[in-house]
Each structure stands twice: as structure tokens, then as C-alpha cells.
Amino acid sequence: MNVYDTARMADVLAPLGYSAADGPEDADMVILNTCHIREKAAEKVYSELGRLRQMKEQRMADEPDRAPPVLAVAGCVAQAEGAEMLARAPFLDIVFGPQTYHRLPEMIARVERAAGNNKGKSGRGAGILDTEFPAEAKFDHLPKVSPGARDGKGTMAGCTAFLTIQEGCDKFCTFCVVPYTRGVEFSRPGQAVLEECRQLVSSGVREVTLLGQNVNAYHGTGPDGDNWDLAELIARLAGIDGLARIRYTTSHPRDINDRLFDIHGHCEKLMPYLHLPAQSGSDRILAAMNRGYTAADYQAAVARLRRIRPDIALSGDFIVGFPGESEADFEATMELVRAVKYAQAYSFKYSPRPGTPAALLEDQVPDEMRSERLQRLQALLDDQQQAFNRQMVGKRLPLLLDRGGRRPGQLVGRSPYMQAVHLDASVELLGRMVEVEITAAHANSLAGQLVEPALHRNPRQLERVR
Ligand code: SF4
């Protein structure tokens, strides 16, 4: 979601004459868009700020006639630590949260006024703080998307993009900061999402990933005032000519309704890949996390999805060492993973986030124990990922070629199951659908070779290749 927000900030700033710089060294403005989900990510912000401060001071010494760079921090660390951050880093000009970036032009005007009053030259920042949750939705105030500015994966092809459809969360899992930093659950109107998707497709995008902290809780208003759930939105998006692939993330296991299960069985543009965080396999820990489901509920959802779409690839999130987690609880997580068999997964040591109920629990698991359990879990998940990748060898898969490879003449594309596939292909095929035969499987990627080049020009046909 931060990638999406960053692209939207670029859209907001473009009319003021800003465009993306190659790096911070020569930039007129630097925005750190931050994540508060884990302790490590939040810590990184302050070390990065130390570097930016030095850069600002150096620039002021080397180029006394040039305005010092505007330094800003955005995102969830800014939201959570706003005033404290300004006190710790007085050289900052702007600190703003995820819900106010549509007001950037106004904030920059205030920085310029402050610089005119000579504050900027002292090395002190303008110190503007905007971490409100405004009543009006920021999406109503954002400009149209800029062609080429929405490449979700940092590639040159610009054929894939993220599209935020839902923000915030009302679930209040006891370990999570999202309800406090992103606010309550909000769904964008269906028509606004369709319109943004059409703009993306007309700028060359072929694959969209619909984003939300709890994306399958989506309940947007349709043009006639009716309520659209995620399945309805996907069905409408699938009707957009030129859009080849749809994905969505992140889902809550409790919020998959019947229509969403079913659409996986009949919407060809919806890719057979689902990120479905389990977090733990222990019912006791799931209850302490306030997740609202049991391990059996989760496995039932997986079994139903596999009945509807037998080739669906599953990804998950796991937190190891939640307060009070015993060896038996951890073993229940290992058991769940063995039963589900993931195509890939993300796993982390529990990290207490200030302000969340779990951070106050007394029976925190010692760090060495968390590390040791994480190692065991990751070894199992790595084995499963490699086994999943190995079973692709010899298969033919449709790929969307979305970036250049590491060596000349090499391109990289995504399989329907989210695997990166490397192959030798002409750069003219960048942004196109092709069919490949998988020739080798590695730990984190596949290798393939092109088949039937004539098919490159017929993406609709390729979408039917399974
Ligand atoms: S559902 Fe996801 S975003 Fe919402 S509180 Fe739980 S972990 Fe956080």
C-alpha cells in the first residue's frame, strides 16, 4: 500500500513541477514513506533521518544560494509518532499521515512561507504536522493517475499496478497497529475504482492488484446506491477490455463470502493465487490475537477454495512467538503449515508494537526462543516453496513480462501463481503476455523458454492457457 501511496503522492506533486529523482542527493524534496507494522521498520526511519540531516547540512554548506531540500516523513510511523518525531528531528519540514497526502501542495506552500521567514536557512525545518483523519476522503481529492507513474513493482514496463480499494481496519487484532494508524475501515465507491482502473489500462497496465488492509471486507457503493462486495467489484473490473489479470491482497480468512469463493471458479482474469494470512495454527493463540477464527475454520476455507479452483496457490503470514505461545502452540502452527502446503509465505518474530494490547501482555516469549522457532518454521516453508516451484518444471504457463532481467537479453515475468520466471526474450515483448515452458525451478524463481511466439499478439487466448 505504501508503493501505491507513493505513486499517488507523485501524482499530487506533478502539477507543482516535481518529478521522481534518481536518489535523495540532488532532490529538492525527500519524502520517507514509512511502515510501522514491525519494530525494525520503524527504527530504520530514524537512522535514515540521520543521513538526511547530514545531507541537508552539507547541501546548505556547499550551495548557500540554493533552497535547502524539503524533508518530509509520511506513512504510519509519521501517523503514530508525529509530534514526538518532530521533537526528535527538528530539521524536518513536514510530518504527515497516510490520510492527508492529498494536502501536500498546501503543506509545501507553508514550508515555502516558513523558508521565506528564513527558518529554512537555519537548518531548522518548518515543522508542519498533519496527522488528522479528515472527514472528507483523500481519494475524492486526488488527481487522475499519471501514465507510467504507477508501476507497482518498480519496473520499466509499467504493465502492473497496485490499486487501493479499501483502507483501514476494524478487526483490532491485538498485535496490530493498523486500526490506529490507518483508521477505521473505508471502501472506495465502485465507480471510482472502475474509473481509476480504466485510466491505468489506457496507460498500458495489464495487471492490477487490488489493495486493502482487509481487502475482502470491501463494501463499496455502486453507481445506483447498491452495495458492491469484492466479488462484484472483481466481476465489473473483469469487463474492462485490455485488463488481463486481477489479483487482490490482503485477505482476512473470516471475510471470504460465498460469492468471493465462487468467483475464483469462473473469473478467468482472477489469478489463481491467494494471500490468506493464518498468523498461527493454535486456537488458543488465535483467540488471544483476536483473529476470530480457529485453525479448523482456516483449513475449511482452504479446502473450499481448492474444491472451487484446484490449482490455486496459497500464500500466508505467520507470527512466531506471540506472548504466551508454548511449544505445543508453535507445533500447532507447524501442523497447519504441513496440512495446507503453501506456495510461499511470510513469517516474522512477534514484535511488540506500542499502543497495542498484546504489547502489554506479561508472558512475552524470550527472543532466542522466538528466533529458534522462526528458523524451524521458515525451513518448512522454504521446503514447501521449493516443492511448489519444482512441480512447475515441464509445464506451460502464461506470463506477463513486466521487467528486464539481470543480464542483457533476459526478461522477467510473473506466472499466474506469482512466481518470477526468467527467460531470454526480446525487449519488445516487455509488457506483453507470452507463453513459456518452465525449464528449471530455483528456490525463489523459475526459468523458462518462449513457446509459440505467434501467440504473443493474442493475450486473450493466452489468458485461457492453464
Ligand atoms: S485484520 Fe489485518 S490489518 Fe486488521 S487488525 Fe488484524 S492484522 Fe491488522
Residues whose N, C-alpha, C, O or C-beta is under 5 A from the ligand:
A	BS01	SF4	C169 K171 F172 C173 C176 V178 Q213 H252
